[in-house]
Structures are given as structure tokens and as C-alpha cells.
Amino acid sequence: MTKERNTASPDPGQAARDLVSQADTGAREPGGVQGKVLLGTALAWSLFQIWYASPLPFYFEFGVFNTSQARSVHLAFAIFLAFTAFPALKRSPHDHIPIQDWILALTGAFSAAYLYLFYAELAQRPGAPLLQDVVVACIGLVVLLEACRRA
């Protein structure tokens, strides 16, 4: 007779996490201030979404966004988190966020929030973009494509 070995690991969830971490580049897990910024940004985005979906802005007559402004803020949060939460390559560091990712995150967030930040100016000149508008849009498009590749 042969003896059967029990090869089950004590934590079946750990085996699944190990398999996923081998197959995917995975998200970063920075510590310290960087981790707190990442957590705070995700929390702020969640609170923004709850605020936008609730009737509270209309009760307080504060923080009322139209759909274009809300989409702009939503995309700014998404791009910022894409660059800070996901590394560019498998060999990129997972324990901290490199400076180039901070620069891309801030550039992408600004490009996405451009519509919200300059909404009144853009509304005054529909169909007549300035060179600045076109440059920000092109930079934003390239940064958005990279954010999509990472995520």
C-alpha cells in the first residue's frame, strides 16, 4: 500500500495569492508616507463618489458638480492612482514609488482635471482651443494610454 501525503497548505488563500503574484506584475505595497498618500487618495476618491451620488450637495448648496466636471475629477483620481499603485514593469520596485511615477501621476492628474480647473474659460471659447489646451490634451492622452497599459 502507498501512503498518501497531505500536501494542502495550512492557508489555502496564501497559495492563491502566490499564484496571482507570479502571474501578474501586481500592485505596489509602499509603506510610510507613500502608502498613506496612496490610501488617502483612494479614500478621497471614494468620498468624492459618495458625495457626488448623494443629495447632500443640493441640500448644502456646496460641491455641486455637473457631469463634465465630475468625469474630469474622476479621471484625475484614476490616473493618479494608476501611476502610484501599479509599477511600470515587473522588475520595477513594489515597495516604494519612484520619482518618475510621481511626476507622471501629477502630470496625468493635472491633464485630466484641466477641464474642471478651467471650466469657465473653456466654456467661453467652445470650438476655439488655445495652443495650451491642445498641448495639455495631447500630454493627457499619452499619459492616459500609459496608465491603461499599467492597470
C-alpha positions, -999 to +999 in steps of 0.1 A: +000+000+000+011+035-006+008+063+018-010+094+008+006+127+017-014+157+027+000+185+006-027+210+014-012+242+028-024+255+061-037+287+044-054+279+011-057+316+004-020+321+005-015+296-023-039+316-045-022+349-036+012+334-045-002+322-079-016+356-087+016+374-077+037+351-100+013+357-130+008+395-127+030+424-120+007+432-092+001+463-073+026+482-052+025+480-014+045+511-004+050+518+033+054+550+052+042+583+038+039+570+003+015+543+015-005+568+034-008+591+003-020+561-017-045+552+009-056+588+014-061+593-024-082+561-027-103+572+003-107+607-011-119+593-044-144+571-026-157+600-006-159+622-038-180+595-055-203+592-025-207+630-023-214+633-060-240+605-059-258+618-028-283+646-024-261+664+001-246+688-023-280+701-032-290+704+005-259+723+014-256+742-019-219+733-019-199+710-041-225+706-069-207+692-100-221+689-135-213+656-153-184+670-173-167+683-141-174+651-122-159+630-151-128+652-151-122+648-114-130+611-116-104+606-143-078+626-124-082+603-094-080+572-116-048+583-134-031+594-102-039+560-086-028+541-118+007+556-117+011+554-079-004+519-074+009+500-103+045+497-114+056+502-150+074+468-153+077+435-134+111+445-123+100+479-110+100+484-073+069+473-054+079+486-020+081+523-030+070+547-057+098+560-079+100+598-087+092+593-123+059+577-114+051+606-091+058+630-120+036+610-144+008+608-117+008+645-111+010+653-148-018+630-157-040+642-128-035+678-139-043+669-175-074+651-165-085+678-141-078+706-167-115+707-177-126+711-141-099+737-133-105+758-164-142+751-170-153+787-172-126+797-196-132+767-218-169+773-219-163+809-231-145+797-262-161+765-275-146+751-306-116+775-304-089+758-283-057+776-274-024+761-280-022+754-242-055+734-244-042+712-273-008+706-256-025+696-223-049+673-242-020+656-261+000+651-230-031+638-212-038+613-239-003+599-239-003+597-201-038+581-201-026+554-226+003+546-203-020+544-173-042+520-191-013+498-200-002+496-164-036+488-150 
